[in-house]
């Protein structure tokens, strides 16, 4: 569960993990549950920009449109545990990032799609792969270029161009 930290500039959010004990009671009237709070631990404190980036990344993976504010709101509440009263604090920033991402994809499609006949879904897939290779697998640039080249049947020069573009998108 993420909660905003009041009076911080820029706004920071804390990720809280709550542990509780669930007790189930059964009597003549039915089944009842009681919860006993065991403890609450602050897992991490992140800047709002970092949280917006994480949410945007997950929304892109789920292919949720920036136009569908209700779906974005439900996703943020269910996946990140942000209470509805706090969702509005970041909703517009997330939608803005999604719109920027979609416009960048259209530019890529125009630049790279005609030459190599890469459709927008393939470009999106390549972006996710490059991000995963950099951020999760800690691969070096040369290995990533070779992997993209072999996986998608591109020349190494073309894979280098695409990886360079994705790097500028990730690290900007």
C-alpha positions as CSV (number, residue, x, y, z in Angstrom):
1,X,0.0,0.0,0.0
2,X,1.4,3.4,-1.0
3,X,0.6,6.5,1.0
4,X,1.7,10.1,0.3
5,X,4.0,11.7,2.9
6,X,2.5,15.1,3.8
7,X,4.5,18.3,3.6
8,X,7.3,16.9,1.3
9,X,8.5,18.8,-1.7
10,X,8.7,17.1,-4.2
11,X,6.0,14.7,-2.9
12,X,7.3,11.4,-1.6
13,X,5.3,8.2,-1.1
14,X,5.9,5.4,1.4
15,X,5.2,1.8,0.6
16,X,3.7,0.2,3.7
17,X,3.3,-3.5,4.3
18,X,0.7,-4.3,6.9
19,X,0.6,-7.7,8.6
20,X,-2.5,-8.9,10.4
21,X,-4.0,-12.0,11.9
22,X,-7.3,-13.1,10.6
23,X,-9.6,-14.9,13.0
24,X,-12.6,-16.8,11.8
25,X,-15.7,-17.1,14.0
26,X,-18.6,-19.4,13.3
27,X,-21.8,-19.4,15.3
28,X,-25.5,-20.0,14.8
29,X,-25.8,-16.8,12.8
30,X,-23.1,-17.5,10.3
31,X,-19.4,-16.9,9.7
32,X,-17.6,-13.8,10.9
33,X,-14.0,-12.5,10.5
34,X,-12.0,-10.3,12.8
35,X,-8.6,-8.9,12.1
36,X,-5.9,-8.1,14.5
37,X,-3.1,-5.7,13.4
38,X,0.2,-7.4,14.0
39,X,2.5,-4.7,12.6
40,X,3.0,-2.2,9.8
41,X,6.4,-1.8,8.2
42,X,7.6,1.0,5.8
43,X,9.1,-1.0,3.0
44,X,10.5,1.9,1.0
45,X,10.1,5.7,0.4
46,X,10.0,6.8,-3.2
47,X,9.7,10.1,-5.1
48,X,6.5,10.7,-6.9
49,X,8.3,10.6,-10.2
50,X,9.6,7.1,-9.5
51,X,6.1,5.9,-8.5
52,X,4.6,7.5,-11.6
53,X,7.2,5.7,-13.8
54,X,6.4,2.4,-12.1
55,X,2.7,2.8,-12.6
56,X,3.1,3.9,-16.2
57,X,5.4,1.0,-17.0
58,X,2.8,-1.4,-15.6
59,X,-0.1,0.3,-17.4
60,X,1.9,0.0,-20.7
61,X,2.3,-3.7,-20.1
62,X,-1.4,-4.1,-19.4
63,X,-2.1,-2.0,-22.6
64,X,-4.5,0.4,-20.8
65,X,-5.2,3.5,-22.8
66,X,-4.5,7.0,-21.4
67,X,-8.0,8.0,-22.4
68,X,-9.6,5.4,-20.0
69,X,-9.2,7.3,-16.7
70,X,-11.6,4.9,-14.9
71,X,-9.5,1.8,-15.8
72,X,-6.3,3.7,-14.8
73,X,-7.8,4.6,-11.5
74,X,-9.0,1.0,-10.8
75,X,-5.5,-0.3,-11.8
76,X,-3.7,2.1,-9.4
77,X,-6.1,1.3,-6.6
78,X,-5.9,-2.5,-7.0
79,X,-2.3,-3.1,-7.9
80,X,-0.6,-0.4,-5.9
81,X,-3.0,-0.2,-3.0
82,X,-3.4,3.5,-3.2
83,X,-6.6,4.7,-1.6
84,X,-9.1,6.4,-3.9
85,X,-8.7,9.7,-2.1
86,X,-5.0,9.8,-3.1
87,X,-5.2,8.5,-6.6
88,X,-6.1,11.9,-7.9
89,X,-2.7,13.2,-6.7
90,X,-0.9,11.2,-9.4
91,X,-3.6,10.3,-12.0
92,X,-2.9,13.2,-14.3
93,X,0.8,12.7,-14.2
94,X,0.4,9.0,-15.1
95,X,-2.0,9.9,-17.9
96,X,0.5,12.5,-19.2
97,X,3.3,9.9,-19.2
98,X,1.1,7.4,-21.1
99,X,0.3,10.0,-23.7
100,X,4.0,10.9,-24.2
101,X,4.8,7.2,-24.5
102,X,2.1,6.7,-27.2
103,X,3.3,9.7,-29.2
104,X,6.9,8.4,-29.0
105,X,5.7,5.0,-30.3
106,X,4.0,6.7,-33.2
107,X,7.3,8.5,-34.0
108,X,9.2,5.2,-33.8
109,X,6.6,3.6,-36.0
110,X,7.1,6.3,-38.6
111,X,10.9,6.2,-38.4
112,X,11.6,2.5,-38.1
113,X,8.4,0.9,-39.3
114,X,8.7,1.7,-43.0
115,X,12.3,0.6,-43.4
116,X,12.2,-2.8,-41.6
117,X,8.5,-3.2,-41.7
118,X,8.3,-3.4,-37.8
119,X,4.8,-3.0,-36.6
120,X,4.0,-1.0,-33.5
121,X,3.5,-4.2,-31.4
122,X,7.0,-5.4,-32.3
123,X,8.5,-2.0,-31.5
124,X,6.7,-2.1,-28.1
125,X,8.0,-5.7,-27.5
126,X,11.5,-4.6,-28.3
127,X,11.2,-1.7,-25.9
128,X,10.1,-4.0,-23.1
129,X,12.9,-6.5,-23.9
130,X,15.6,-3.8,-23.9
131,X,14.2,-2.3,-20.6
132,X,14.2,-5.8,-19.0
133,X,17.7,-6.6,-20.2
134,X,19.0,-3.3,-18.8
135,X,17.1,-3.0,-15.6
136,X,16.4,-6.6,-14.5
137,X,19.1,-8.7,-16.1
138,X,21.9,-6.1,-16.0
139,X,23.2,-7.0,-19.5
140,X,25.8,-4.9,-21.2
141,X,24.9,-2.8,-24.4
142,X,26.8,-5.1,-26.9
143,X,25.0,-8.2,-25.6
144,X,21.6,-6.4,-25.8
145,X,22.2,-5.3,-29.4
146,X,23.2,-8.8,-30.4
147,X,20.2,-10.4,-28.6
148,X,17.8,-7.9,-30.3
149,X,19.4,-8.5,-33.7
150,X,19.1,-12.2,-33.4
151,X,15.7,-12.3,-31.9
152,X,14.0,-10.0,-34.4
153,X,16.1,-10.7,-37.5
154,X,17.6,-7.2,-37.7
155,X,21.0,-6.1,-38.8
156,X,23.3,-5.2,-36.0
157,X,23.4,-1.6,-37.2
158,X,19.6,-1.4,-37.2
159,X,19.4,-3.1,-33.7
160,X,22.0,-0.6,-32.5
161,X,19.7,2.3,-33.7
162,X,16.7,0.9,-32.0
163,X,18.6,0.1,-28.7
164,X,20.0,3.7,-28.8
165,X,16.5,5.1,-29.1
166,X,15.2,2.9,-26.3
167,X,18.2,4.0,-24.1
168,X,17.4,7.6,-24.7
169,X,13.7,6.9,-23.7
170,X,14.6,4.9,-20.6
171,X,17.4,7.1,-19.2
172,X,16.0,10.5,-20.1
